[in-house]
Amino acid sequence: MPDQKPMDKKRYQASIARLGDIFRSINDTAKEVSTWRCPYKNAKDRCTAKFGCRNQDHSVPDGELFICTGSDDLDYRSAWEV
């Protein structure tokens, strides 16, 4: 086994802190966007939810995701069926 340099603990901790900042930013953005855009709506306006929602258009060929007919101007959290 070739010689390995000892791990630089400060560099490692800085890297972990930076990753934490990145994931925190992603989480904050997703949380904010979820108040006005359904998190189950993909980039092609198809619903990826595994549950029913009143904004799903079921008139699609078998095997395709339902079309999301909702507006991005609404708070979708109340539309989800529990």
N, C-alpha and C positions, 0 to 999 in steps of 0.2 A: 504494500500500500504506500503510495507516495506521501511525502511529508505534507502535513496540512498546517496552515497558519492558524494560530488561535483566533477564535471568534472575537471580533471587536464588539464588546457588549454595548457601548454607547451608540455605535452605529446601528446595531440591531434594535435597540430600544427606540431610536429615532425613526427607524424604518417602520416599526410596529405602530408608533404614534401617528406617523403619516398615513398609514393604511387606515387607522381608526378615524382620522379626519376625513378621508375619502369616503368611507362607508357612512359616516355620520351625515355628510353632505348629501349622499345619495338617498339616505333615509329621510332627511328633512324635505328634500324635493318631492319624493314619492308621497309623503304625508300631506304636503301642501296641495299637490296635484290631485290627490284622491278626493279633495273636497269639491272639485268641479269636473273631474273626468273619471269615469268608471275605471278602476284599476284592472278590470277584466277585459277591457276593450283593447284589441291589438292595433297595430299601425294601419291595418287594412279595414278597420271598423268592424271586425268580427269579434264575437263574444267568446271568450275562453273560459267562462265560468262553468262550473260543474253543477250548477243549481239554476232554478228558474228565475227569470227577471221579466218584468212587464215590458222592457225595452228590447226583447229578443224577437226578431222576425224569423219565424220558423219556416218560411217558404223558400227553402234552399234544398238542393239535391242531397240525398242521403250521404252521410259521411263528411259533409262540409260544416264548418262552424256557422252558427246562426249570425245574422247580421244585427249589429247594434243600431237601433233606430233612435236612440236617445240623443239629446242635445248636450254639448259640452258646457252649456251655460247653466246647467242645473247641478244641484247637490244630489248625487246618485245614491247616497247611503240609504235613503228611505225607500228606494225602488227595489232593493234586494229582498227576496223572499227568504224567510228564515226557515 
